[in-house]
Amino acid sequence: MEDGGWVLVQPPTERYFWNPSLVETETSRPLKVRFNEPAKHWTDALPIGNGRLGAMVWGGVASETLNLNEDTLWTGDPGNYTNPDAPEALSEVRKLVDDGQYAEATTAAVKLSGDPSDVYQLLGDMELEFDDSHGAYSEETYQRELDLDTATVKVKYSVGEVEFTREHFASYPDQVIVTKISGSKSGSLSFTVSLDSKLHHQSHVNGRNQIVMEGSCPGKRLSPKANEANNPKGIQFSAVLDLQISDGVGAVHVLDDRKLRIEGSDWAVMLLVASSSFDGPFTKPSDSKKNPTLESLSTLNSIRNLSYSELYAHHLNDYQKLFHRVSLQLSKSSESITTDMPSLKDVDLEVTEDKTVSTAERVKSFPNDEDPSLVELLFQYGRYLLISCSRPGTQVANLQGIWNKDIEPPWDGAPHLNINLQMNYWPSLPCNLKECQEPLFDYMSSLSINGSKTAKVNYEARGWVVHQVSDVWAKTSPDRGQAVWALWPMGGAWLCTHLWEHYTYTMDRDFLEHKAYPLLEGCSAFLLDWLIEGRGGFLETNPSTSPEHTFSSPDGKPASVSYSSTMDMSIIKEVFSAIVSAAEVLGKNADNLIERVRKAQARLYPTKIARDGSIMEWAQDFEDPEVHHRHVSHLFGLFPGHTITVEKTPDLCIAADKTLYKRGDDGPGWSTTWKTALWARLRDSEHAYRMVKHLFDLVDPDHESNFEGGLYSNLFTAHPPFQIDANFGFSAAVAEMLVQSTMKDLYFLPALPRDKWASGCVKGLKARGDVTVNICWTEGDLHEVGIWSKNQNSTRRLHYRGSTITTQLSVGRVYTFNRLLKCVNSYPL
C-alpha cells in the first residue's frame, strides 16, 4: 500500500533445513548502520545499489543529495594493448637479471611499461530542496539508517508536529533506484527536485513529471581542453527521473524547464533509471548504436504500472533470497548458560537496542567493549555490498565497488589485479553468493581476448596475459610507470585461480567445461611460454617482481626486478594444479597441454625459507628495506592459495608465522583483512582476532592521512582513502575463522577466538564440494553442526581440535553432529 501497509514477500527458494537446539529464533539484533545526523562527508553517506546503479544517501534535511553511479561510465575507448618494441626490451632486461644487475634491470624494465588505465566516472546527483521550515527540524528526532536485512536506507525527522520519512532502495529486478518521501500530516510535503552532474550534460523536464539528463564521459583519460581537435567521442549516458505524488493531494510545477516543484502532497515517489551507450569493451563509443535515453524511458515504461509496494516487494524477494542465506550470531558472554540447550538470546545481555547510539560511536568504542555484534554487522555489510555492486550482467566490482563521487577518483577507481580485484570476490563462495561472482568471469573472458594480443606481441607467447591494472575496456597491457608496480604479468593468472575455486564450491561441471577450462587453457599456455630455463635446472620467470615492493640488491642498490619471485611461483603452481585437476574431471588427461603442464610442475622453483626463518619473498634472500610493507605477496601459497598448509607443509607454516610477525600488524585495510585470513589459515585464533580488532579504528575523514586502515563512519573500509576490497576481505576472513575446507575435509571453528566469541551460531556458510555448513558453539566448545549436500554421495573427514571422524554424505540429507562430534544423526529432506 502507498500509505505504508503490508508488503507480501515470497519465501527464499534456497533454504537450509536445520533447527539447532541452541538458537530458538533468528537473531533479534538489527543489522543496521545508524546515524543521528545528516552526512557531513561522503563517507558518512549510506550506499545502496543493484549491481549496476548505485547511490549514496546523505540524509540532509533542508537540502538532500543522492550521489548517483552507473557502472559503465568510464573515460576513453578501446585501446591498443600491445607494444611491438617489448620483445627487444624484454631481452635486455632478462640479460641484466641473468648478470645479477638487478638495479639496472629495474631501470631498463620501464621500457616494458604501457599506458595508464582509463578512469571510472560518476553519473551525477539527485538534488532535493525543501522549504525553509525544514531548517528548524528537531535534531533529537533525526534518524538515518541502512537496514541490511531489507537493503533500504531510511531517514526520519520531525518539523514541528509533522514527521517526515524517506525511504531509498535500488532494485535489481526492476533496474531502478526508488525514493519515497512522505509526511505524517496530509498536504505537508513540499520540495523541489533536479538532476545535476560534474560531467558534460544538459537536463530538461519531459512532460509534467519527468526530468531527463543527458551527458557524456570524457573521450580521453583526462578531461580534454576546450575545442581540442582530437577529442574523441566518449561514452554517452542518460538518467531519467519519474515523479509520482499522492492522488488528489498536492500539485507538481515545472521550474526553469529543469526542475520539478512538489507542493502540498502527502507523499512522493521518485523512480531514477539510467543507461549508457557502452556496448562492450570492444566497441568504440562513436560506433555504438545504443540510445541511452530511449533505453531509460523503456525501462521506466516497463514499471510504470507498478506501485511502490510492488516495486519494494520485487526488491525484497530478489535481495533477501541472497542475503538470507547466511546468518551469524556471536556472543562474548556465556555467564548465564545454565542448561545443556540454552538460547543465544539468553547470553546476549550486553547487546543494547538503544537507537541513539550511532554505528560510528560503536566503532569508536570497539577497542574497549569489543562488541561481537559489531563484527556480525561488518561481516554482513560485506555481503550486502557485494550483492549491491556485482550481479549477473553487471560490470565487475571496481576499486570502490560502484560508488564514486569524483571525476578523478583515487587510483582511477580501476580494478587492480595484484590483490584488490581478487579480494573483492573472496567472500562470494564461502559466504554463499556464487551468483555475484559471474561478472568476474564475464570480465575474464574479455581480458582473455585482449590479453592474447598482448601475449603474442609483447612476449611472443601463446595464451593470454593481464598485468596489474585494468578498466572497463579490458586493458591487458602493463601500467605506466616504474616496474615495481607496472611490471607484473600475473594478474590474469591470479584471476584464473578463482575459476577452479568456483568449481570446487559449486561442483558445476558445465561451468568448468565451457567457461573455466578454456580460460585456464589460455592462461596455462602463456605461463608455459613465459617460463624459461633457469638456474639449477628450474623453470623461472624473468623478469619478476613482488607486487609494489623493492629489495636491496647484493651491490646495495635498490631494485624491484629479479627472477622467480615467490608470488610468481605460488600463482603458477595454483594455476597448473587447477588445470590438471580440471582435466581429470573433464577427461582431458591425455591433452598435450596437460602433459606439458605436468612436466613443468616438477621443475617450478620451490618456496624457500630465509636465514631469519621467514618465507623468502624473492628467489634470493635479498635484504628487505621495508619489512613492514603492506603487501604479503609471498604468503599467497597460504591464502588464498593451497600450497602451504598446516597438515602438509608444517615447516613452511612455521616460516609463514614468522613472516607475519616480521611484517607486523599495521597496514591499509585490505592488508589487515588479508593478514586476518592468513592467521586463520594458520589456525591462530589469537592473531586472527587481533587483526579483526585492528580494523575497528574510526577514521576521521578530515585527517585521514593520519590513519592506516580503519573504518569510516558508514563502515566503508579505508586504505585510506576509501577502497572497498577490505570490506569484502573482512567477510571472507571471518568465514575462514569459522569454517575451512578441502574437497575431502571440513574444519570446524579452526580459528575461533573462544574468549571473544564464546558462544555463537553461523548458518549457511559454504564449503568445497557444494556443502552447506551450519555450526553452533557454547562456552568456546562446539555444540552442534548441521551439514547439507545436494550433490553426489561423498566421504568427508570432519575435524575439530585435532579430532577427526569420517562420514559418508548422501544427497539430500542433513547430518547433525552433537557434542564434540560424538553423536551423528541424519534425516532426509
C-alpha positions in Angstrom: 0.0 0.0 0.0 1.2 3.5 -0.7 0.4 4.5 2.9 2.8 2.1 4.3 0.7 -1.1 4.5 1.8 -4.7 4.3 4.2 -5.9 1.6 3.9 -9.5 0.5 7.3 -11.2 0.1 7.9 -14.7 -1.2 10.0 -17.1 0.8 13.5 -17.7 -0.4 14.0 -20.6 -2.8 17.1 -21.8 -1.1 16.6 -22.9 2.4 18.6 -24.8 4.9 16.6 -27.3 6.9 18.4 -27.2 10.2 16.9 -26.4 13.5 19.7 -26.2 16.1 18.7 -26.5 19.7 21.0 -23.6 20.6 19.1 -20.9 18.7 15.3 -20.6 19.2 14.9 -17.7 16.7 16.9 -15.8 14.2 19.0 -13.0 15.6 16.9 -10.2 17.1 19.8 -7.8 16.8 19.0 -5.5 13.9 21.7 -5.4 11.1 21.6 -1.6 10.7 24.2 1.1 10.1 22.9 4.1 12.0 23.5 7.8 12.2 21.9 10.5 14.4 22.6 13.3 12.0 22.9 14.1 8.2 26.2 13.2 6.5 29.0 15.8 6.6 31.3 13.8 4.4 30.8 11.4 1.5 32.0 8.5 3.8 29.1 9.4 6.2 26.6 8.8 3.4 24.9 5.4 3.1 25.3 3.2 -0.1 22.6 1.4 -2.0 23.0 -0.4 -5.3 21.5 -3.0 -7.6 24.9 -4.1 -9.1 24.7 -1.6 -12.0 23.2 1.5 -10.4 24.4 2.9 -7.1 23.6 5.9 -4.9 25.0 7.4 -1.7 22.3 8.9 0.6 23.4 11.9 2.6 20.2 12.4 4.5 20.3 16.2 4.5 17.2 17.9 5.9 16.8 21.3 4.2 18.6 20.0 1.2 19.4 16.4 0.3 21.8 14.9 -2.2 21.9 11.4 -3.7 25.2 10.8 -5.5 24.5 8.5 -8.4 26.6 6.0 -10.2 26.2 3.7 -13.3 28.9 1.1 -13.7 29.7 1.5 -17.4 30.6 5.2 -17.2 34.3 5.4 -17.9 36.6 7.7 -19.8 38.2 6.7 -23.1 37.5 3.9 -25.6 39.1 0.5 -26.6 42.8 0.8 -26.7 45.8 -1.0 -28.3 47.3 -3.0 -25.5 50.4 -4.2 -27.4 53.9 -2.9 -27.7 56.0 -4.2 -30.7 59.2 -2.9 -29.0 58.6 -5.0 -25.9 60.5 -8.2 -27.1 63.7 -6.3 -27.6 63.3 -4.6 -24.2 62.5 -8.0 -22.6 65.7 -9.5 -23.9 67.7 -6.6 -22.4 66.0 -6.9 -19.0 66.5 -10.7 -18.9 70.2 -10.4 -19.7 70.6 -7.8 -16.9 68.9 -10.1 -14.5 71.0 -13.1 -15.6 74.1 -10.9 -14.9 72.9 -10.0 -11.4 72.5 -6.4 -12.4 69.1 -6.0 -10.7 69.1 -2.2 -10.2 69.9 -1.8 -13.9 67.2 -4.3 -14.9 64.7 -2.4 -12.8 65.6 0.8 -14.7 65.5 -0.9 -18.1 62.1 -2.6 -17.3 60.4 0.8 -17.6 60.6 0.2 -21.4 58.1 -2.6 -20.9 55.5 -0.3 -19.3 52.5 0.8 -21.1 49.7 3.4 -20.8 47.6 4.0 -17.7 44.1 2.7 -17.4 41.0 4.7 -18.1 39.1 6.3 -15.3 35.8 5.4 -13.6 33.3 8.3 -13.7 30.3 9.4 -11.8 26.7 9.7 -13.1 25.5 12.8 -11.2 23.3 13.9 -8.3 19.7 13.9 -7.5 19.2 17.1 -5.5 16.2 17.8 -3.3 15.4 21.2 -1.8 12.8 21.6 1.0 11.2 24.7 2.3 12.8 26.9 5.0 10.8 25.2 7.8 13.0 22.1 7.5 16.0 24.1 8.6 14.4 24.2 12.1 13.8 20.5 12.4 14.0 18.8 15.8 17.5 17.4 15.9 16.7 14.8 18.6 14.2 13.2 16.3 16.6 12.6 13.5 17.4 9.1 12.4 19.2 7.8 9.4 19.9 4.1 8.9 20.8 1.4 6.3 18.9 -1.8 7.1 21.0 -4.7 5.7 18.0 -7.0 6.1 16.0 -5.1 3.5 18.7 -3.2 1.7 16.8 0.0 2.4 18.0 3.4 3.7 15.5 5.3 5.8 15.7 8.9 7.1 13.3 10.2 9.7 13.0 13.6 11.4 10.3 15.9 12.7 9.5 19.5 11.8 7.0 20.8 14.4 4.3 18.1 14.7 5.0 16.6 11.3 7.2 13.6 11.0 8.9 13.2 7.6 10.1 9.8 6.3 12.3 9.0 3.3 13.0 5.5 2.0 15.5 4.6 -0.6 16.4 1.3 -2.3 17.9 0.1 -5.6 16.0 -2.7 -7.3 17.8 -5.3 -9.3 14.8 -7.0 -10.9 13.3 -3.6 -12.0 16.6 -1.8 -12.6 15.6 1.4 -10.8 16.5 3.5 -7.8 13.4 4.2 -5.8 12.9 7.1 -3.3 9.7 7.6 -1.4 9.2 10.7 0.8 6.1 11.2 3.0 4.8 13.4 5.8 2.6 12.4 8.7 0.2 15.3 8.1 -1.8 15.5 4.9 -0.5 18.1 2.5 2.6 18.7 4.4 5.2 17.7 1.8 6.7 20.3 -0.5 10.1 20.2 -2.2 12.0 20.8 -5.5 13.9 18.0 -7.3 16.5 18.3 -10.0 19.4 16.3 -11.6 22.9 17.6 -12.0 26.4 16.2 -12.9 30.0 17.1 -12.9 30.3 15.7 -16.4 29.3 17.5 -19.6 25.5 17.3 -19.5 22.2 19.0 -20.0 18.8 18.4 -18.4 15.2 19.2 -19.2 11.7 18.4 -18.0 9.9 15.9 -20.1 6.1 16.3 -19.9 4.9 17.2 -16.4 6.5 14.6 -14.2 9.9 13.6 -15.6 13.4 15.1 -15.7 15.8 13.8 -18.4 19.6 14.4 -18.0 21.8 13.5 -21.0 25.6 13.7 -20.9 28.9 12.2 -21.9 32.1 10.9 -20.4 35.4 12.4 -21.5 36.7 10.7 -24.6 40.2 10.8 -23.1 41.5 9.7 -19.8 41.8 13.4 -18.6 39.2 16.0 -19.5 40.2 17.4 -22.9 40.9 21.0 -23.3 38.1 23.2 -24.8 37.9 22.9 -28.6 40.6 20.3 -28.8 40.5 19.0 -32.3 41.3 15.3 -31.5 38.7 15.0 -28.7 37.2 11.6 -29.4 33.6 10.8 -28.6 33.2 9.3 -25.1 30.5 7.1 -23.6 27.1 8.8 -23.6 24.7 8.5 -20.7 21.2 9.4 -19.8 19.3 9.5 -16.5 15.6 9.9 -16.2 13.7 10.7 -13.0 10.0 10.0 -12.9 7.8 11.6 -10.2 4.5 10.4 -8.8 2.6 12.1 -6.0 -0.5 11.2 -3.8 -3.7 11.2 -5.7 -5.8 14.3 -5.3 -3.5 15.9 -2.8 -0.7 18.2 -4.0 0.5 19.6 -7.3 3.6 19.4 -9.5 5.0 22.6 -11.2 7.8 22.9 -13.7 10.6 25.4 -12.8 13.1 26.7 -15.5 12.4 23.6 -17.6 14.9 21.8 -15.4 13.3 21.2 -12.0 10.1 19.9 -10.6 8.4 21.5 -7.7 6.0 19.5 -5.5 3.5 21.4 -3.4 1.3 20.2 -0.6 1.5 16.5 -1.2 1.0 13.6 1.2 3.8 11.6 -0.4 6.0 11.5 -3.5 7.7 8.5 -5.2 10.7 9.1 -7.5 12.0 6.5 -9.9 15.5 7.0 -11.2 16.7 5.0 -14.1 19.9 5.4 -16.2 21.6 3.9 -19.2 24.7 4.4 -21.3 26.0 3.9 -24.8 28.6 1.4 -23.6 28.2 -1.6 -25.9 31.0 -3.8 -24.6 34.8 -3.5 -24.3 35.4 -3.9 -28.0 33.0 -1.3 -29.4 34.1 2.4 -29.7 31.6 4.8 -28.2 31.4 6.5 -31.6 30.3 3.2 -33.2 27.7 2.4 -30.5 24.1 2.2 -31.8 22.7 2.3 -28.3 20.4 5.2 -27.3 20.7 5.7 -23.6 17.6 8.0 -23.3 15.4 5.6 -25.2 16.7 2.7 -23.1 16.0 4.6 -19.9 12.5 5.6 -21.0 11.8 2.0 -22.0 12.8 0.8 -18.5 10.5 3.3 -16.9 7.7 2.3 -19.2 8.1 -1.4 -18.1 7.5 -0.5 -14.5 5.1 2.4 -15.0 2.1 0.5 -13.7 3.8 -0.9 -10.6 3.0 0.6 -7.2 5.7 1.5 -4.7 4.7 -1.6 -2.7 5.0 -3.8 -5.7 8.4 -2.4 -6.5 9.5 -2.9 -2.9 8.2 -6.4 -2.9 10.2 -7.3 -6.1 13.3 -5.8 -4.5 12.9 -7.7 -1.2 12.2 -11.0 -3.0 15.3 -10.7 -5.1 17.6 -9.3 -2.4 16.6 -11.5 0.5 17.0 -14.7 -1.5 20.7 -13.9 -1.5 21.2 -12.1 1.8 19.2 -14.5 4.0 21.3 -17.5 3.0 23.8 -16.7 5.8 23.2 -15.7 9.4 25.8 -15.1 12.1 25.4 -14.6 15.8 28.3 -14.0 18.1 28.4 -13.5 21.9 31.3 -12.9 24.2 29.3 -13.7 27.3 28.3 -17.2 28.4 27.8 -16.4 32.1 24.0 -17.1 32.0 24.3 -20.5 30.4 22.8 -22.9 32.8 21.3 -25.7 30.7 22.5 -28.0 28.1 20.4 -26.4 25.4 20.3 -22.6 26.0 19.1 -20.0 23.7 21.7 -17.5 22.4 19.3 -14.7 23.3 19.8 -15.6 27.0 23.5 -14.8 26.7 23.3 -11.6 24.8 22.8 -9.4 27.8 25.4 -6.9 26.7 23.5 -6.1 23.5 21.5 -2.8 23.6 18.7 -1.7 21.4 19.5 2.0 22.1 18.8 3.7 18.8 20.6 6.8 19.9 23.9 5.1 19.6 25.4 5.6 16.1 27.4 3.0 14.4 30.4 5.4 14.4 30.2 5.6 18.1 30.2 1.8 18.3 33.3 1.6 16.1 35.0 4.2 18.3 34.2 2.2 21.5 35.1 -1.2 20.0 38.8 -1.2 21.3 37.3 -1.2 24.8 34.0 -3.1 24.6 34.9 -5.5 21.7 31.2 -5.8 20.9 30.8 -9.0 18.8 27.5 -7.8 17.3 29.5 -5.1 15.5 31.6 -7.9 14.0 28.4 -9.5 12.8 27.3 -6.2 11.3 30.6 -5.7 9.4 30.6 -9.3 8.2 27.1 -8.9 6.8 27.8 -5.5 5.5 30.5 -7.0 3.2 27.9 -9.5 1.9 25.4 -6.6 1.4 28.0 -4.5 -0.6 28.8 -7.5 -2.9 25.1 -8.1 -3.6 24.8 -4.3 -4.3 27.7 -3.9 -6.7 28.1 -7.2 -8.5 25.2 -9.0 -10.0 24.8 -11.2 -13.2 25.1 -8.9 -16.2 26.8 -6.0 -14.5 30.4 -4.8 -14.7 33.0 -6.2 -12.4 33.2 -4.6 -9.0 35.9 -1.9 -9.2 38.2 -0.4 -6.6 35.2 1.3 -5.0 32.5 -1.2 -5.9 30.3 1.2 -7.9 30.2 4.2 -5.5 32.2 7.2 -6.6 31.9 11.0 -6.3 34.9 12.1 -8.3 35.8 12.6 -12.0 39.3 11.6 -10.9 38.8 9.0 -8.2 41.8 7.6 -6.2 43.8 5.2 -8.3 41.3 5.8 -11.1 38.7 3.6 -9.4 40.1 0.9 -11.6 40.2 -2.8 -10.9 43.7 -3.6 -9.7 44.8 -7.2 -10.2 47.6 -7.6 -7.8 45.2 -8.2 -4.8 42.3 -5.7 -4.9 40.0 -7.2 -7.6 40.6 -10.7 -6.4 39.8 -9.7 -2.8 36.5 -8.2 -3.9 35.4 -11.7 -4.8 36.8 -13.6 -1.9 33.5 -13.8 0.0 31.4 -14.8 -2.9 31.9 -18.6 -2.4 32.3 -19.2 1.3 29.6 -16.6 2.1 27.1 -18.2 -0.3 26.9 -15.6 -3.0 28.1 -17.5 -6.0 25.9 -15.6 -8.5 27.7 -12.4 -7.5 30.9 -13.7 -9.0 29.5 -14.0 -12.5 30.7 -10.5 -13.6 34.2 -11.6 -12.8 34.1 -14.5 -15.2 32.5 -12.4 -17.9 35.3 -9.8 -17.4 37.9 -12.5 -17.6 36.5 -13.6 -21.0 37.0 -10.1 -22.3 40.5 -9.9 -20.8 41.5 -13.2 -22.5 40.7 -11.7 -25.9 42.8 -8.6 -25.4 45.3 -10.5 -23.4 46.1 -12.9 -26.2 47.2 -9.9 -28.4 49.4 -8.6 -25.6 50.9 -12.0 -25.0 51.7 -12.5 -28.7 53.1 -9.1 -29.5 54.8 -8.1 -26.2 56.1 -11.5 -25.2 55.9 -13.7 -28.3 53.9 -16.1 -26.3 50.7 -18.1 -26.7 47.7 -17.8 -24.5 46.7 -14.7 -22.7 48.1 -12.3 -20.1 46.9 -9.4 -17.9 49.0 -7.1 -15.9 48.4 -5.1 -12.7 45.6 -2.7 -13.6 42.7 -2.8 -16.0 39.5 -0.9 -16.8 36.1 -1.3 -18.5 37.8 -1.7 -21.8 39.6 -4.9 -20.6 43.0 -3.3 -20.6 45.7 -6.0 -20.5 49.0 -4.1 -21.1 51.4 -3.1 -18.3 50.6 0.1 -16.4 52.5 3.3 -17.0 55.5 3.9 -14.7 58.0 2.1 -12.6 58.5 -1.6 -12.8 57.8 -2.0 -9.1 54.1 -1.8 -9.8 53.8 -1.8 -13.6 55.7 -4.9 -14.5 53.5 -7.8 -13.2 52.2 -10.2 -15.8 50.5 -12.4 -13.2 47.1 -10.6 -12.9 45.3 -12.9 -15.3 46.9 -16.0 -13.7 45.7 -15.0 -10.2 42.2 -14.4 -11.6 42.3 -17.9 -13.0 42.6 -19.4 -9.6 39.0 -18.2 -9.0 37.8 -20.4 -11.8 38.8 -23.7 -10.1 37.7 -22.4 -6.7 34.2 -21.7 -8.2 34.0 -25.3 -9.4 35.2 -26.8 -6.1 32.5 -24.8 -4.2 29.7 -25.3 -6.7 30.6 -28.6 -8.4 29.2 -27.1 -11.6 30.6 -29.3 -14.3 29.0 -27.3 -17.1 30.8 -24.1 -15.8 34.1 -26.0 -15.6 33.9 -27.3 -19.1 32.5 -24.3 -21.0 33.7 -21.3 -19.0 36.6 -22.2 -16.8 38.6 -24.7 -18.8 39.1 -22.6 -21.9 40.3 -19.7 -19.8 42.6 -22.0 -17.8 44.0 -23.4 -21.1 44.9 -20.0 -22.4 46.4 -18.9 -19.1 48.5 -22.1 -18.8 49.7 -21.8 -22.4 51.0 -18.3 -21.6 52.7 -19.4 -18.4 54.4 -22.3 -20.1 55.8 -19.9 -22.7 56.7 -17.3 -20.0 58.7 -19.8 -18.0 62.3 -20.1 -19.2 65.2 -22.4 -18.4 66.8 -21.1 -15.3 69.3 -21.7 -12.6 69.7 -25.2 -11.1 67.5 -26.9 -13.7 64.4 -25.0 -12.5 62.0 -23.2 -14.7 62.0 -19.5 -13.8 60.1 -16.3 -14.5 62.4 -13.4 -15.7 61.8 -10.6 -15.2 59.9 -11.0 -12.0 58.6 -8.6 -9.2 56.9 -9.0 -5.9 54.0 -6.5 -6.2 54.9 -2.9 -5.3 57.9 -4.0 -3.1 61.6 -3.3 -3.5 64.7 -5.1 -2.3 68.3 -4.2 -1.8 70.4 -6.0 -4.4 73.8 -7.5 -3.4 75.6 -4.4 -4.5 73.4 -2.3 -2.1 71.3 -0.6 -4.8 67.5 -0.5 -4.6 65.8 -2.8 -7.1 62.5 -4.5 -7.7 63.2 -6.7 -10.8 64.8 -10.1 -10.4 63.6 -13.6 -11.2 61.1 -16.2 -9.8 59.6 -14.2 -7.0 57.8 -16.4 -4.5 54.4 -15.0 -5.6 55.1 -15.8 -9.3 55.8 -19.4 -8.4 53.0 -19.7 -6.0 50.4 -18.5 -8.5 51.8 -20.6 -11.3 51.6 -23.7 -9.0 48.0 -22.9 -8.3 47.0 -22.5 -11.9 48.9 -25.6 -13.0 47.3 -27.6 -10.2 43.9 -26.3 -11.2 44.1 -27.2 -14.8 45.4 -30.7 -14.1 42.6 -31.2 -11.7 40.1 -29.8 -14.1 41.4 -32.1 -16.9 40.9 -35.1 -14.6 37.2 -34.1 -14.1 36.7 -33.5 -17.8 38.6 -36.5 -19.1 41.3 -34.4 -20.8 44.4 -36.0 -19.1 45.9 -37.0 -22.4 45.8 -33.5 -23.9 49.3 -32.2 -24.9 48.9 -29.1 -22.9 48.3 -31.2 -19.7 51.3 -33.3 -20.4 53.4 -30.2 -20.7 52.0 -28.7 -17.5 52.7 -31.9 -15.6 56.3 -31.9 -16.7 56.7 -28.2 -15.8 55.1 -28.7 -12.3 58.1 -30.7 -11.1 60.5 -28.0 -12.2 59.0 -25.0 -10.6 61.2 -23.1 -8.1 60.2 -24.2 -4.6 59.2 -21.9 -1.8 62.3 -21.2 0.3 62.9 -20.3 3.9 65.2 -17.3 4.6 68.1 -17.0 7.0 65.8 -15.4 9.6 63.3 -18.3 9.4 60.7 -16.4 7.3 59.4 -17.2 3.9 61.7 -15.8 1.2 59.9 -13.1 -0.9 62.3 -13.4 -3.8 64.3 -16.3 -5.2 67.3 -15.0 -3.4 67.5 -13.9 0.2 67.7 -10.3 -0.6 67.7 -7.7 2.2 64.3 -6.1 2.7 64.5 -2.4 3.2 60.8 -2.2 4.3 60.0 -5.3 6.4 56.6 -3.8 7.3 55.5 -3.5 3.7 51.7 -3.6 3.2 51.8 -6.5 0.7 52.2 -10.0 1.9 52.6 -11.5 -1.6 55.0 -14.2 -0.7 52.3 -15.8 1.5 49.9 -16.3 -1.4 50.5 -20.0 -1.1 49.0 -20.0 2.4 46.0 -17.8 1.5 44.2 -17.7 -0.9 46.4 -20.5 -2.3 46.7 -24.0 -1.0 50.4 -25.0 -1.4 51.2 -24.1 2.2 49.0 -26.0 4.7 49.2 -26.9 8.3 48.8 -30.6 7.5 51.2 -31.0 4.6 53.9 -28.3 5.0 54.3 -27.6 8.7 57.8 -26.2 8.2 56.5 -23.6 5.8 53.7 -22.8 8.2 56.2 -22.0 10.9 58.1 -19.8 8.4 54.8 -18.1 7.4 54.1 -17.4 11.1 57.5 -15.7 11.4 56.8 -13.8 8.2 53.6 -12.4 9.6 55.3 -11.4 12.8 58.0 -9.7 10.7 55.5 -7.8 8.6 53.7 -6.6 11.6 50.0 -5.7 12.1 49.9 -2.2 10.6 48.8 -1.6 7.0 45.9 -0.4 4.9 42.5 -2.0 5.3 43.0 -4.7 2.6 46.3 -5.7 4.1 44.7 -6.0 7.6 42.0 -8.4 6.3 44.4 -10.4 4.2 46.5 -10.9 7.3 43.3 -11.9 9.2 42.7 -14.7 6.7 46.4 -15.8 6.8 46.4 -16.1 10.6 43.1 -18.0 10.3 44.7 -20.5 7.8 47.5 -21.0 10.4 44.7 -21.8 12.9 46.0 -18.9 15.1 42.8 -17.5 16.6 44.5 -15.0 18.8 46.3 -13.3 16.0 43.4 -13.6 13.6 41.2 -11.8 16.1 43.9 -9.2 16.8 43.7 -8.2 13.1 39.9 -8.2 13.3 40.2 -5.7 16.2 42.8 -3.8 14.4 40.4 -2.9 11.6 38.0 -1.2 14.1 39.7 2.2 14.1 37.3 5.1 13.3 38.9 7.2 10.5 38.5 11.0 10.7 37.9 12.0 7.0 39.2 15.5 7.7 42.6 14.0 8.8 42.6 10.6 7.0 46.3 10.9 6.2 46.9 10.2 9.9 45.4 6.8 9.6 46.4 3.5 8.1 43.5 1.2 7.6 40.4 1.5 9.7 36.7 2.2 9.1 34.8 5.3 8.1 31.6 6.1 9.9 29.5 4.3 7.2 31.7 1.2 7.7 33.4 1.6 4.3 37.0 0.4 4.8 39.9 2.7 4.4 43.3 2.4 2.7 42.9 5.4 3.2 41.3 6.8 1.1 38.3 4.5 0.6 38.8 1.2 -1.0 36.1 -1.4 -0.9 38.3 -4.5 -1.0 38.8 -4.7 2.7 35.0 -4.8 3.3 34.9 -8.0 1.2 38.2 -9.3 2.7 36.7 -9.0 6.2 33.7 -11.1 5.4 35.9 -13.8 3.8 38.3 -13.8 6.7 35.6 -14.2 9.3 34.2 -17.1 7.4 37.7 -18.6 7.3 37.9 -18.3 11.0 34.7 -20.4 11.4 34.9 -23.0 8.6 37.8 -24.2 6.4 37.6 -27.0 3.8 39.1 -29.0 1.1 37.2 -31.3 -1.3 37.6 -34.1 1.4 37.9 -32.2 4.7 35.8 -29.9 6.8 37.4 -28.0 9.7 35.0 -26.6 12.3 35.9 -23.4 14.2 39.6 -23.6 13.2 40.4 -20.1 14.3 37.6 -19.3 16.7 38.7 -16.7 19.4 36.9 -18.6 22.1 37.3 -15.9 24.8 36.0 -13.2 22.5 33.2 -15.1 20.7 32.5 -17.6 23.4 29.1 -18.6 22.0 27.5 -18.3 18.6 25.9 -19.7 15.6 26.6 -19.4 11.9 24.2 -20.7 9.3 24.6 -21.1 5.6 28.4 -20.9 5.0 29.6 -22.9 2.0 32.4 -25.4 1.9 34.1 -27.0 -1.0 32.2 -29.9 -2.6 29.0 -27.8 -2.6 28.4 -28.4 1.1 26.4 -26.1 3.3 27.7 -25.8 6.9 25.9 -24.7 10.0 27.6 -24.5 13.4 26.7 -23.6 17.0 29.1 -23.4 19.9 28.8 -22.6 23.6 31.5 -21.6 26.1 34.0 -21.9 23.3 33.2 -25.5 22.6 31.4 -27.0 19.5 27.8 -27.7 20.4 26.1 -28.7 17.2 26.8 -28.9 13.5 24.4 -29.3 10.5 25.7 -30.3 7.1 23.7 -30.5 3.9 24.8 -31.5 0.4 22.7 -31.8 -2.8 25.4 -33.3 -4.9 26.8 -36.8 -5.3 27.5 -39.0 -2.4 30.9 -38.3 -0.9 33.1 -39.0 2.0 34.2 -36.2 4.3 36.7 -36.1 7.1 35.4 -33.8 9.8 37.9 -32.1 12.0 37.6 -30.3 15.3 40.5 -29.5 17.7 42.7 -32.3 16.5 39.9 -34.9 16.5 38.7 -36.4 13.2 35.8 -38.6 12.1 35.0 -39.8 8.6 31.4 -39.9 7.4 29.6 -40.6 4.1 27.4 -37.7 3.0 24.4 -38.7 0.9 22.5 -36.5 -1.4 19.6 -34.5 0.2 20.2 -35.5 3.8 21.1 -33.2 6.7 23.7 -34.5 9.1 23.7 -33.2 12.7 26.8 -33.7 14.9 26.2 -33.2 18.6 28.6 -32.7 21.5 32.1 -32.7 20.0 31.1 -34.9 17.1 30.5 -37.9 19.2 26.9 -38.4 18.1 26.0 -38.5 14.4 22.4 -38.3 13.2 20.9 -37.8 9.7 17.5 -37.3 8.3 16.1 -36.8 4.8 14.8 -33.5 3.5 
